[in-house]
Amino acid sequence: MNREEFMALESPEKAEELNVFIESGMSQKEAMAQIGVDLRDLMAAQVFFSKSEGKFMAKAVGGYANFHSDTTAEAPK
């Protein structure tokens, strides 16, 4: 799989693809090098490496939330 094919996948699928390399005994950097991605690519895709679990995980955060929608400052605090 090349970088373009990888980036077209959904985040959980990206994590699964990288974890195949981890399961074969490669390090985090070696797995990323096999596909040709860097940390910026993974951060944009919301895929992170969990050191405690030793594998890649997808942490998708969807939707838009505006926590400051009260611009009049009349909301109870």
Beta strands, then each sheet from edge to edge (+ up, - down):
strand 1: 47-50
strand 2: 55-58
sheet 1: 1+ 2-
end
